[in-house]
C-alpha cells in the first residue's frame, strides 16, 4: 500500500491561507502601519517638547520591534488559521501598535502617568486578544448549523463584540483628558448583555438542530450514489431441487429438514402442509432412489459462493 506524501498535505494547507489576498493585504497593512508609526514618532521627536524624549524614543523602538516580531509570528501561523482570523489578528496588532504610539507620545497630565499608561496598554492588548479568543470558537459553532436566523445572530453578535471592545478601549486611551458620563457606561453594560445573549444563542441552537458529528454540512454537498443491493442467493430446497426448505423462527433455512425430510418443530413450511413431510427422504421413507450419499441419505448441501478478494493495491 502506498502512503500519501506528507509534503502534499502541507503545501495544500499552506496554499489556502498564505496565498489568500486578505492575508497579503493584512501583511501590507502591517508594513504600512509600521512605517506610519515610525514617521509619526520621528515628527514628534523633531517638533515636540524635550521632556523625556530619550525615554520615549527608547519605548518607541521597543514598540516597533515588538510589533515586527508579532507580525512575523502571525505570518508563520497564518497557514494553520482561517484567512479571516489571520486578518483579524493582524488588525488587532496594528491597532495595538497605534494605541501604543499614542500612549508613548501623548502629553502626560500627571507625574505618575507613565506607569499608568503601561498598565492601560497591557489592558488594551488583553481586550483585543480576548475579542479574538471569543470570535474563533464562536465562528466555528456558527458554521455547524447555518440558517438565516443563525447567520443574522452571528453577524449582530460579532458586531456587538467588536463594539464592546472599542467601548472598553476608548476610556483607557482618553481617560486622562475626557470625562465619560454615566450614560456611556450604561451603553457599555447594555452592549455587553446583548453580546452575551448572542453568544449563548448559537450553542443552544446547535444543541437542538446541529448534526451530532459537529461538522458543517454545506447545502452544495454532493453525496455518493447509493451502492447496489447485494445479490441474494437462492433459497435452498430439498433434494428434489423444487420444494423449498422450511423457515426457522430466526429466518434461516431448516437444514435439519434437508437431511431428515421432516421440518423442525416450530419451522414454517412453505407451500405444503406441516402435518406431513415435504419430500419424504431417508433410508426407509424415500420413494425414489437418493443420489450418492451415506446409507441412502442425501449429500450435504452446497456451500455458498465465496466472494472474491479485493485486488491488492
N, C-alpha and C positions, 0 to 999 in steps of 0.2 A: 504494500500500500504506500502510495506516495504522500508525503506530508506537505502541507501548504508552506509556501515560502513566507517566513515572518516579515521579510522586508516589504512584501507587497501590502500586508495589512498596515504596516507603519506608514508607508507612503500614502495609502488611501486615507488614513486618519488625518495625516498632515495636510492633505490636499483640501479637505473640507473646511478647515479653519484658517490655516495660514495663507491660503490663496483667496480668502474672502475679501471682497472690496471694502466691506465695513471695517475689517481688521486693519487693512492697509490704510484706510482713512484715519483710523484711530491712531496708528503709529505716526502718521504725518501731523495729526493734531498735537500729539505729544511733543514732536520735534518743534513745531511752531510755538507751542506754549513755553517750551524750554527757552527758545530764543527770545520770545517776547518778555518773559520774566527777567531774563538776563539784561535785556535792553532797558527795561523799566528800572531795574536796580541800579544800573550804571547811571541813568539820568538822575535818580535820587542821590547817588553819591556825588555827582558833579554839581547839582543845583540845590541840594538840601543843606540842612544845618550840619555843623561839625560835631554835634553832640552824639557821642557813641558811634561814630561812623565806622571805626575799625571793627568793633564787635559785631555790628550789623552786617558788615561785608563778610566777616567770617561765617556768621549764621547763614547768610545767603549762599555762600559757597557750599556749605553742608546741605542746605535745602536742595540745591540744584544737583549735587552729586547723588543725594538720596533719591531724588525723583528719577534721575537717569538709571540708577540701579533697579528701581522698582519697574520702570518701563521695560528694561531688558528682561527682567524676570517674567513680566506679563507676556512679552513676546514669545518667550520659550514655553510658557504654559498654554499659550493660545491653541496649539493643535489638539490639546486634550479638553478644550472647552467649546461650548457653542459660540458661534460668531457674535451673537448679541451680548453674551456675557463678557466676552473679551473686550468688546467695545465699551460696555458699561463700566468694566473695571478700569480700563484706561481713562475713561472720562472722569471717574471718581478721583484718580490720582492727579489728573490735570487740575480739577477743582481744588484738591488739597494743596497743589503747588501754588496756585494763585492766592489762595487764602493764607498760606504760609508767608508769601511775599508781603501781603498786606499787614499781617501781624508783625513782621520784622521792621518794616519801614513806616508804618503809621505812627504819628507822634504820640507819645505817652502822656496821659493825664496825671498819672500817679508815679511815684518813685519806685514802687514795687510792681509796676505793670509788666516788667519783663518776665518774671516767673509766672504771673497770672496768664499772660498770653501763651506761654509754652504749654501750660495745662489746658488752656482753651483749644490750642491747636491739636493736642492729643485727643480731646473730646470730639473735635470736628472729624478727625480721621476715624475715630471709633464709630461715630454716627454713619459715616459713608460706608464703612465696611459692614456694619450691621444691616444697612439697607440692602447691600449686595447679598449678604448671607440670607436675608429674607426672600429675595427675588429668585434665587437659584432653585430651591426646593418648591417654591410656590408655582413657578412656571412648569416644573416637572409634574406637579399634581394637576395643574390645569390641562396639560397635554394628555392625560389619561382618559379624559372624557370631555370632548369638545362639542358644545352646543351653543346656540345663540345666547342662551342665558348665562352659561359659564364664561363665554367669551366676553360678554358685557361686564360681568362681575370682575373678571380678571383685569380688564383694561382699567376700570374705575379704581380697583384696589391698588394696582401698580401706580396709578397717578396719585392716589392718596398717600402711598408710602413715600414716593419721591417728594411730594409737597410737604409731608410731615418732616422729612429730613431737612428740607430747606428752611422750614419754620423753626426748627431747633438750632440750625447753624447760624441764622441771621442774628439772633441775640448774642451769640458767642463772639461774633465778629464786631458788631456795632454796639455792644452793651456799654462801652465806655462813653459813647457820645450820644446815644439815643435812649430815651426813657420809654420803654414799651408799656402801653396801657394795659389795664386788666382785660380789656376786650381781646387783645392779641392772644393772651394765654387761654382765654375761653375758646378761641378758634383752634388753638393748638390741641386742646383736650378733645374738642369735637372731632377734629380730623383723625386723632389717634383712635377714638372709639369706632369711627366708620372704617378705618383701615383694619382694625382688629376684627370687626364683623365680616368684612370682605375676605379676610384671610381665613376665617373659620368656615365660610360657606363652601369653598371649593372642596376641602376634605370631606365635609358632610355629604355633598352631592356624590363624591366618588364612592363613599361607603354604600350609598343606596343604588347607584346605577353603573358605576365604572366596572369594566371587566376585572375579574379576580386576579389575573396574571399581572396586572399593573402596567401593561404595555399599551401604548396608544394604538387604536385601530382606525387608520385613516379611511375616509369614505371611498378612496380610489383603489383600495387593496383588492387585488385580483387573486382569488383563491384557486388552488389547483383543481382540475376537473375531478369528479368522483371516480374512484377506481371501479373497474368492472367487477361484477359479482363473481365469487369463486364458482368454478364448475362443480355442480352437485353430482356425486356418484350415484349410480342406480341402486334402488333398494334391493337388498339380497332376497333371493327366492329359494324355495325348496329345490330338491334335486331335479324336479321336472322342468325347472327353468321358467315357469309361468306363475305359479302360486307364490305370492309374497309372504315372507316370514311375519309372524305376529309382532306386535309392537309392545315392548315392555313399558311400565309406567314412567320410566325416565326418558322414554323416547328412543331408546336404542333397539336394534333388532334382537329377536329372541333366538340366539344361536343354539340354545338347547333344543328348541323345536326342530332345528335343521338336522340334528343327529338322531333324535328320538321319534320325530314325526308327530309329537303331541305338544301343544303350546304350554308354556309355563303358566301355572295359576296366576291370574291377575293380568296376563298379557291380553292385548286387544287383537283379535283375529280379523283380518281384512278380507272381505269377500266370501267367507264361508262361515257356517255356524260354528260356535265354540264347543258344542257338545260332541263333535267328532273330529278327528284329525284332518287337517287339510289334505295331506298326501300320506297315507299310511306307509311308512317305510320301516325297515328294520329287519333283523334276521328271521322273524316269524310272520310279520304282518305285511310284508311287501308283496303287492300283486304282480310286480314286474321285476325282472332281474335287475339288481342295482349295478351301477358301474363299479369299476375297480375300487375296492376299499377293504377294510378289515372285517372279515366274517360277515359280509353282507351289508355292513354299514357304509354310508356314502363317504366319499373322500372329504377332507376338510375344505372349508370354503376358501376361495382365493383371497390372497392378501390385497389390501387396497394399494393402488399405484403410489409409488414414492415420488414426491415432487422433485424435479431436477434441482441440483445445487446451483446457486447463483454463480455467474462467471467470476473468476478471480481477477482482481484489478491488476 
